[in-house]
């Protein structure tokens, strides 16, 4: 599907690229529960949930590789696949993000000082910076302490997730920012980060998700 240029609803650059799809127009499922009608966002793939419903041509395997935990059995053998997934994600983002834009990511559930901390977004930003040096790569948010990931039963309530965030700051003020995450399910993490950023002057936060979680049995047919 080819995207038309996304009309800016606020300050900052416009987003446009083939293959990436707009949440407000191209979503093949009901709107993620935590998102509001005015929220801006893009997704590239559909992530089949449950995983057993995934077909041979979908992106589930690559996203699984990207999310592979350092604490998982067989991590050493799978690390190369994780690195390859990071590189592919970076290339996909590089094709979408507007020149000179500010970019941040949704922090994971583990604190960076935790032995089980997953560095996938750090690796992703290292790759993205190498192929798009014009971008402003920011790391304004972290979690105050390690918690349970949402997919493992952790909270999906924006208020609780907001309370777990700590502000690290922006290198330069930004009126608009692309907020990156791997999979969009309910949008709760996005909304928590959006609130924290808005309170620090970021008036336009555009969600950029490598995949949208979709139950094929409930997919909306065109």
ROBAMAR-15845 format. One record per atom (N, C-alpha, C): atom name; x, y negated, z. Coordinates in steps of 0.05 Angstrom, whole numbers, always signed. Layout:
! residues N
   at       px       py       pz
   CA        X        Y        Z
...
***
This chain:
! residues 222
   at       px       py       pz
    N      +17      +24       +0
   CA       +0       +0       +0
    C      +18      -25       +0
    N      +12      -44      -16
   CA      +28      -68      -18
    C      +15      -90       -2
    N      +31     -102      +15
   CA      +21     -124      +32
    C      +21     -150      +18
    N       +0     -165      +21
   CA       +1     -193      +13
    C      +15     -208      +35
    N      +24     -232      +30
   CA      +37     -248      +50
    C      +18     -253      +74
    N      +28     -248      +97
   CA      +11     -252     +121
    C       +9     -282     +127
    N      -16     -293     +127
   CA      -19     -321     +133
    C      -12     -328     +161
    N       +5     -346     +165
   CA      +14     -354     +192
    C       -9     -366     +208
    N      -13     -356     +232
   CA      -33     -367     +250
    C      -20     -385     +271
    N       +5     -391     +268
   CA      +19     -407     +287
    C      +46     -414     +277
    N      +64     -424     +294
   CA      +91     -431     +286
    C     +107     -407     +278
    N     +128     -412     +262
   CA     +146     -390     +256
    C     +143     -381     +228
    N     +161     -363     +219
   CA     +162     -353     +191
    C     +139     -334     +186
    N     +134     -328     +160
   CA     +114     -310     +152
    C     +126     -282     +147
    N     +110     -262     +150
   CA     +119     -234     +146
    C     +106     -223     +121
    N     +121     -210     +104
   CA     +110     -198      +80
    C     +129     -176      +70
    N     +117     -153      +64
   CA     +134     -132      +53
    C     +116     -108      +44
    N     +123      -96      +22
   CA     +109      -72      +13
    C     +113      -50      +33
    N      +94      -31      +35
   CA      +94       -7      +51
    C      +86      -12      +80
    N      +95      -34      +92
   CA      +85      -40     +119
    C      +56      -49     +117
    N      +40      -41     +136
   CA      +11      -47     +136
    C       +3      -65     +159
    N      -17      -80     +155
   CA      -27      -99     +176
    C      -48      -85     +193
    N      -45      -89     +219
   CA      -64      -77     +238
    C      -92      -88     +234
    N      -95     -113     +228
   CA     -121     -125     +226
    C     -136     -117     +201
    N     -123     -106     +182
   CA     -135     -100     +156
    C     -133      -70     +148
    N     -112      -57     +156
   CA     -106      -31     +145
    C     -106       -9     +166
    N     -116      -14     +189
   CA     -115       +5     +211
    C     -134      +29     +205
    N     -124      +54     +204
   CA     -141      +77     +197
    C     -155      +89     +221
    N     -156      +74     +243
   CA     -169      +84     +268
    C     -182      +60     +282
    N     -196      +65     +303
   CA     -207      +43     +319
    C     -184      +26     +329
    N     -189       +0     +332
   CA     -168      -18     +342
    C     -157       -8     +369
    N     -131       -7     +372
   CA     -119       +1     +398
    C     -132      -14     +421
    N     -138       +1     +442
   CA     -156       -9     +463
    C     -147      -35     +476
    N     -121      -39     +480
   CA     -112      -62     +494
    C     -109      -87     +477
    N     -110      -84     +450
   CA     -106     -106     +432
    C     -131     -123     +430
    N     -127     -148     +424
   CA     -149     -167     +420
    C     -150     -175     +391
    N     -173     -184     +382
   CA     -177     -190     +353
    C     -156     -209     +341
    N     -146     -227     +357
   CA     -126     -246     +346
    C      -98     -237     +346
    N      -92     -213     +356
   CA      -65     -203     +357
    C      -55     -196     +330
    N      -30     -204     +324
   CA      -18     -198     +298
    C       +0     -174     +300
    N       +0     -157     +280
   CA      +17     -134     +281
    C      +20     -119     +255
    N      +42     -104     +252
   CA      +47      -87     +229
    C      +55      -59     +238
    N      +49      -40     +221
   CA      +59      -12     +226
    C      +66       -1     +199
    N      +85      +19     +199
   CA      +94      +31     +175
    C      +83      +59     +171
    N      +85      +76     +192
   CA      +77     +104     +190
    C      +53     +109     +207
    N      +41     +133     +203
   CA      +21     +143     +221
    C      +33     +167     +236
    N      +32     +165     +262
   CA      +43     +185     +280
    C      +21     +203     +290
    N      +20     +228     +280
   CA       -2     +246     +286
    C       -2     +255     +315
    N      -24     +250     +328
   CA      -29     +259     +356
    C      -55     +275     +356
    N      -54     +299     +365
   CA      -32     +314     +376
    C      -11     +322     +355
    N      +13     +328     +364
   CA      +35     +334     +345
    C      +28     +358     +328
    N      +12     +376     +338
   CA       +5     +400     +323
    C      -11     +394     +298
    N      -22     +369     +297
   CA      -37     +361     +274
    C      -20     +349     +252
    N       +6     +346     +258
   CA      +24     +333     +238
    C      +28     +351     +214
    N      +28     +338     +191
   CA      +32     +352     +166
    C      +62     +351     +158
    N      +70     +365     +138
   CA      +98     +367     +130
    C     +110     +341     +119
    N      +92     +323     +111
   CA     +102     +299      +97
    C     +100     +274     +115
    N      +93     +277     +140
   CA      +90     +253     +157
    C     +116     +247     +171
    N     +116     +225     +188
   CA     +140     +215     +200
    C     +144     +225     +228
    N     +128     +244     +237
   CA     +129     +254     +265
    C     +157     +264     +273
    N     +170     +279     +255
   CA     +196     +290     +261
    C     +217     +269     +266
    N     +217     +249     +248
   CA     +237     +227     +251
    C     +232     +211     +276
    N     +207     +205     +282
   CA     +201     +190     +307
    C     +208     +207     +331
    N     +202     +233     +330
   CA     +210     +251     +352
    C     +240     +249     +356
    N     +256     +249     +335
   CA     +285     +247     +337
    C     +293     +220     +350
    N     +280     +199     +341
   CA     +286     +172     +352
    C     +281     +172     +383
    N     +260     +185     +392
   CA     +252     +185     +420
    C     +266     +206     +436
    N     +283     +223     +425
   CA     +296     +244     +439
    C     +310     +234     +464
    N     +303     +245     +487
   CA     +314     +235     +512
    C     +342     +246     +517
    N     +360     +230     +528
   CA     +387     +240     +535
    C     +386     +262     +556
    N     +363     +264     +570
   CA     +360     +284     +591
    C     +348     +310     +579
    N     +341     +310     +554
   CA     +328     +333     +542
    C     +348     +356     +537
    N     +339     +381     +540
   CA     +357     +403     +533
    C     +364     +402     +504
    N     +389     +407     +498
   CA     +397     +406     +470
    C     +402     +378     +459
    N     +404     +359     +477
   CA     +409     +331     +468
    C     +434     +328     +451
    N     +456     +342     +460
   CA     +481     +339     +446
    C     +478     +348     +417
    N     +463     +369     +412
   CA     +459     +379     +385
    C     +441     +361     +369
    N     +422     +347     +383
   CA     +404     +330     +369
    C     +412     +301     +367
    N     +434     +294     +379
   CA     +442     +265     +379
    C     +447     +255     +351
    N     +458     +271     +333
   CA     +462     +261     +306
    C     +436     +254     +292
    N     +415     +270     +297
   CA     +389     +264     +285
    C     +378     +238     +297
    N     +382     +234     +323
   CA     +373     +210     +336
    C     +387     +185     +324
    N     +413     +187     +319
   CA     +428     +165     +307
    C     +418     +159     +279
    N     +412     +181     +264
   CA     +402     +177     +237
    C     +374     +164     +237
    N     +358     +171     +257
   CA     +331     +158     +259
    C     +334     +129     +266
    N     +353     +122     +283
   CA     +359      +94     +289
    C     +366      +78     +264
    N     +383      +90     +248
   CA     +392      +76     +223
    C     +368      +72     +205
    N     +351      +92     +202
   CA     +328      +90     +184
    C     +308      +69     +194
    N     +303      +69     +220
   CA     +285      +49     +232
    C     +296      +21     +226
    N     +322      +18     +230
   CA     +335       -8     +225
    C     +331      -17     +196
    N     +335       +1     +177
   CA     +332       -6     +149
    C     +303      -13     +143
    N     +284       +1     +155
   CA     +256       -6     +151
    C     +250      -33     +162
    N     +260      -40     +185
   CA     +256      -66     +197
    C     +269      -88     +180
    N     +293      -82     +170
   CA     +308     -102     +154
    C     +292     -110     +129
    N     +276      -91     +119
   CA     +260      -97      +95
    C     +236     -115     +101
    N     +228     -116     +126
   CA     +204     -131     +133
    C     +209     -158     +146
    N     +228     -160     +163
   CA     +231     -183     +181
    C     +240     -208     +165
    N     +228     -231     +171
   CA     +234     -256     +156
    C     +262     -266     +163
    N     +273     -281     +144
   CA     +301     -291     +148
    C     +303     -309     +172
    N     +323     -303     +188
   CA     +329     -320     +211
    C     +310     -317     +235
    N     +292     -297     +234
   CA     +272     -295     +255
    C     +284     -284     +281
    N     +270     -290     +303
   CA     +277     -279     +329
    C     +263     -252     +332
    N     +278     -233     +343
   CA     +268     -206     +346
    C     +275     -195     +373
    N     +256     -182     +386
   CA     +261     -168     +412
    C     +248     -141     +411
    N     +253     -125     +431
   CA     +240      -99     +432
    C     +226      -95     +459
    N     +206      -78     +459
   CA     +191      -71     +483
    C     +210      -53     +500
    N     +216      -61     +524
   CA     +235      -44     +540
    C     +223      -17     +547
    N     +240       +3     +550
   CA     +230      +29     +557
    C     +224      +31     +586
    N     +217      +55     +595
   CA     +208      +60     +622
    C     +231      +63     +642
    N     +255      +66     +632
   CA     +279      +70     +649
    C     +296      +45     +650
    N     +306      +39     +675
   CA     +324      +17     +678
    C     +351      +23     +666
    N     +364       +4     +654
   CA     +390       +9     +641
    C     +411      +23     +659
    N     +408      +19     +685
   CA     +427      +31     +704
    C     +421      +60     +710
    N     +398      +70     +701
   CA     +390      +97     +706
    C     +405     +117     +689
    N     +413     +139     +701
   CA     +429     +160     +686
    C     +413     +171     +662
    N     +386     +170     +664
   CA     +369     +180     +643
    C     +360     +158     +623
    N     +372     +135     +625
   CA     +365     +113     +607
    C     +369     +121     +578
    N     +350     +115     +562
   CA     +351     +121     +533
    C     +360      +96     +518
    N     +383      +97     +505
   CA     +394      +73     +491
    C     +384      +70     +463
    N     +361      +82     +455
   CA     +354      +82     +427
    C     +349      +54     +416
    N     +338      +36     +432
   CA     +333       +9     +422
    C     +359       -7     +421
    N     +377       -1     +439
   CA     +404      -14     +437
    C     +418       -6     +411
    N     +416      +20     +405
   CA     +428      +30     +380
    C     +414      +18     +356
    N     +387      +17     +358
   CA     +372       +6     +336
    C     +380      -23     +331
    N     +384      -39     +351
   CA     +391      -67     +347
    C     +420      -70     +338
    N     +437      -51     +346
   CA     +465      -51     +335
    C     +463      -47     +304
    N     +447      -28     +296
   CA     +444      -22     +267
    C     +431      -46     +253
    N     +410      -57     +265
   CA     +396      -79     +252
    C     +414     -103     +250
    N     +430     -109     +270
   CA     +448     -132     +268
    C     +469     -128     +246
    N     +477     -103     +241
   CA     +497      -98     +221
    C     +485     -103     +193
    N     +460      -96     +189
   CA     +449      -99     +162
    C     +434     -125     +158
    N     +427     -139     +180
   CA     +413     -165     +178
    C     +426     -184     +198
    N     +450     -194     +193
   CA     +463     -212     +212
    C     +450     -239     +215
    N     +431     -245     +197
   CA     +417     -271     +199
    C     +396     -271     +222
    N     +388     -247     +231
   CA     +367     -246     +252
    C     +378     -254     +279
    N     +360     -265     +295
   CA     +366     -271     +323
    C     +356     -248     +340
    N     +375     -231     +348
   CA     +367     -207     +364
    C     +368     -214     +393
    N     +345     -214     +406
   CA     +342     -222     +434
    C     +335     -198     +451
    N     +343     -199     +476
   CA     +336     -179     +496
    C     +325     -193     +521
    N     +302     -204     +519
   CA     +292     -221     +541
    C     +279     -207     +564
    N     +273     -181     +560
   CA     +257     -167     +581
    C     +270     -140     +587
    N     +267     -132     +612
   CA     +275     -105     +622
    C     +255      -97     +643
    N     +256      -72     +650
   CA     +239      -63     +673
    C     +255      -66     +699
    N     +240      -72     +720
   CA     +253      -76     +746
    C     +264      -51     +758
    N     +252      -29     +751
   CA     +261       -3     +761
    C     +250      +19     +743
    N     +262      +43     +745
   CA     +253      +65     +728
    C     +226      +75     +735
    N     +210      +82     +715
   CA     +183      +92     +719
    C     +178     +115     +701
    N     +153     +123     +699
   CA     +145     +146     +682
    C     +136     +135     +655
    N     +146     +146     +634
   CA     +138     +137     +607
    C     +108     +142     +603
    N      +96     +125     +587
   CA      +67     +127     +583
    C      +59     +154     +571
    N      +75     +164     +552
   CA      +68     +190     +539
    C      +71     +213     +559
    N      +85     +209     +582
   CA      +88     +229     +602
    C      +69     +226     +625
    N      +50     +208     +622
   CA      +30     +204     +643
    C      +32     +178     +658
    N      +51     +160     +649
   CA      +54     +134     +662
    C      +31     +115     +655
    N      +32      +92     +668
   CA      +10      +72     +664
    C       +8      +62     +636
    N      -17      +58     +627
   CA      -23      +44     +602
    C      -40      +19     +608
    N      -38       +8     +632
   CA      -52      -16     +639
    C      -34      -40     +636
    N      -41      -59     +619
   CA      -24      -82     +615
    C      -16      -97     +640
    N      -34     -100     +659
   CA      -28     -114     +684
    C       -6     -100     +700
    N       -8      -74     +702
   CA      +13      -59     +717
    C      +39      -60     +702
    N      +38      -57     +676
   CA      +63      -58     +660
    C      +76      -85     +661
    N      +59     -106     +661
   CA      +70     -133     +664
    C      +85     -137     +690
    N      +73     -125     +711
   CA      +85     -127     +738
    C     +112     -113     +740
    N     +117      -94     +721
   CA     +143      -79     +722
    C     +165      -93     +707
    N     +159     -116     +694
   CA     +178     -129     +677
    C     +195     -150     +692
    N     +219     -153     +684
   CA     +236     -175     +694
    C     +246     -191     +671
    N     +248     -217     +675
   CA     +256     -236     +653
    C     +286     -240     +653
    N     +299     -234     +631
   CA     +327     -237     +628
    C     +334     -263     +613
    N     +315     -273     +598
   CA     +319     -298     +584
    C     +325     -295     +554
    N     +320     -318     +540
   CA     +326     -320     +511
    C     +352     -336     +508
    N     +368     -329     +488
   CA     +392     -345     +483
    C     +385     -373     +473
    N     +364     -374     +458
   CA     +353     -400     +449
    C     +323     -399     +450
    N     +310     -421     +456
   CA     +280     -421     +456
    C     +269     -412     +429
    N     +247     -398     +429
   CA     +234     -388     +405
    C     +204     -392     +407
    N     +193     -406     +386
   CA     +164     -409     +385
    C     +150     -385     +374
    N     +165     -368     +359
   CA     +154     -344     +347
    C     +175     -322     +349
    N     +165     -297     +352
   CA     +183     -275     +356
    C     +170     -249     +347
    N     +185     -232     +334
   CA     +176     -205     +327
    C     +183     -186     +350
    N     +163     -172     +360
   CA     +167     -153     +382
    C     +164     -125     +372
    N     +186     -110     +374
   CA     +189      -84     +361
    C     +183      -61     +381
    N     +169      -41     +373
   CA     +165      -16     +388
    C     +164       +7     +368
    N     +168      +31     +378
   CA     +168      +54     +360
    C     +140      +64     +353
    N     +123      +68     +374
   CA      +96      +78     +369
    C      +75      +61     +383
    N      +55      +53     +369
   CA      +33      +38     +380
    C      +10      +58     +386
    N       +2      +60     +412
   CA      -20      +77     +419
    C      -43      +60     +429
    N      -41      +49     +453
   CA      -63      +31     +463
    C      -56       +2     +459
    N      -30       -5     +457
   CA      -21      -33     +456
    C      -16      -45     +483
    N      -17      -29     +504
   CA      -14      -40     +531
    C      +14      -52     +536
    N      +35      -38     +526
   CA      +62      -48     +530
    C      +66      -74     +514
    N      +55      -75     +490
   CA      +57      -99     +474
    C      +44     -123     +489
    N      +20     -118     +500
   CA       +5     -140     +513
    C      +20     -149     +538
    N      +32     -131     +553
   CA      +47     -139     +577
    C      +71     -157     +569
    N      +85     -149     +548
   CA     +108     -165     +539
    C      +99     -191     +527
    N      +77     -190     +512
   CA      +66     -214     +500
    C      +60     -235     +521
    N      +48     -227     +543
   CA      +42     -245     +565
    C      +67     -257     +576
    N      +88     -241     +582
   CA     +113     -251     +593
    C     +126     -271     +574
    N     +126     -265     +548
   CA     +138     -283     +529
    C     +122     -309     +527
    N      +96     -307     +526
   CA      +79     -331     +524
    C      +83     -350     +548
    N      +88     -339     +571
   CA      +92     -355     +595
    C     +119     -370     +593
    N     +137     -361     +575
   CA     +163     -375     +572
    C     +163     -390     +546
    N     +140     -396     +534
   CA     +140     -414     +511
    C     +139     -401     +483
    N     +138     -374     +482
   CA     +136     -361     +456
    C     +107     -360     +448
    N      +98     -378     +431
   CA      +70     -381     +425
    C      +59     -360     +405
    N      +77     -349     +389
   CA      +68     -329     +369
    C      +85     -304     +372
    N      +73     -282     +380
   CA      +86     -256     +383
    C      +74     -237     +363
    N      +89     -227     +344
   CA      +80     -209     +323
    C      +90     -181     +330
    N      +72     -162     +334
   CA      +80     -134     +339
    C      +89     -120     +314
    N     +112     -106     +316
   CA     +122      -91     +293
    C     +127      -63     +303
    N     +112      -44     +293
   CA     +112      -17     +304
    C     +119       +3     +281
    N     +139      +19     +287
   CA     +148      +38     +266
    C     +125      +57     +259
    N     +107      +63     +278
   CA      +85      +80     +273
    C      +61      +74     +290
    N      +38      +80     +280
   CA      +13      +78     +294
    C       +3     +106     +301
    N       -2     +111     +327
   CA      -12     +138     +335
    C      -41     +142     +325
    N      -45     +164     +310
   CA      -70     +169     +298
    C      -77     +199     +302
    N     -101     +204     +311
   CA     -112     +231     +312
    C     -124     +237     +284
    N     -112     +255     +268
   CA     -123     +259     +241
    C     -153     +267     +241
    N     -162     +279     +262
   CA     -190     +287     +264
    C     -208     +263     +266
    N     -197     +240     +276
   CA     -213     +216     +280
    C     -205     +194     +261
    N     -190     +200     +241
   CA     -180     +180     +222
    C     -204     +168     +207
    N     -203     +142     +204
   CA     -224     +128     +189
    C     -218     +131     +159
    N     -236     +142     +145
   CA     -232     +146     +116
    C     -242     +121     +101
    N     -226     +113      +81
   CA     -233      +90      +64
    C     -257      +97      +47
***
